Amino acid sequence: MNKYIERGPFVNNTDKWRSGNGWRWSDVVWGYVLDGQFQSYEEIANAPIQGGNFGNSQLFPGDFKYKDVNGDGVIDGNDMQPIFYNGTPKMHYGLTLNAGYKGFDFNMLWQGAANYTIRFREVYAEVFAFGLNTPAYFFDRWHQEDPYDPNSAWVPGKWPATRFVTNAGTNYLESEVWRKDASYLRLKSIQLGYTLPHRLVQNMKIENVRFYFTAHNLLTIADSFVKPFDPEKIEGAYNAGFSYPLTKSFNLGINVNF
């Protein structure tokens, strides 16, 4: 927390609310309050202006709309709220379980983190990022029944209509659409082993023989959008899509001690 920061006087209460840093936590991200998706051109025409100099001219049915918090008819920085944690986890936790019985041994490791977010960008978030291919989940989008008829009916979907980022209006503003709670709990590893009785191997001058099976990253409990990726990765280049998703691994082995 920044307890005191030297600065000049505030212009007004809004300036103090938006720009004041004294007695504020430094791990907060400001964003727009999501207010659903536009259902028609009529709704767009009667909505607060949220496209800056473009007004609402770049908006289509299905585009994201934001709450006019201060009620001035314009969606801008004055409507942003401190609603997200940043990308650094505030809590880490884990649990290790060990058990053994008649030659069998068992180990399980759970670990996780909480109270932080991940901001998805570029390849993971922008339709046709860099003019290239796009994730398959964007197929569930708003689109017209006949793409060659501008007057045809709109078919609802989860995501806005497909177009390049330069024509996407305000769809990529900071909001809960792209900044997700990344809290997770993961079954990091599990191991099951069996050690042969000493009487079976002592004649071969072997101290013990142990067979084991190990698996990593079997289960992750997290936000449904974050889960297919890796919530353990912090914000940075990784949230732009330049990394492989988390993989499961399985190992069989034997330990022989002489």
ABEGO torsion letter per residue (X at the ends): XBABBBBBBBABAAAAAAABABGBBAABBBBBBBAEBBABAAAAAABBBAAEAAEAAABBBGBBBBBBAAGAGBBBAAABBBABBBABBABBBBBBBBBBBGGBBBBBBBBBBBGBBBBBBEAAABBGBGGBBBBAAAABBBBBABAABAABBBBBBABBBBBBAAAAEAAABBBAAABBBABBBBBABBBBBBBBBAAAAAAAGBABBBBBBBBBGABBBBBAAAAABBAABBBEAAAAGABBBBBBBBBBBBBBBX
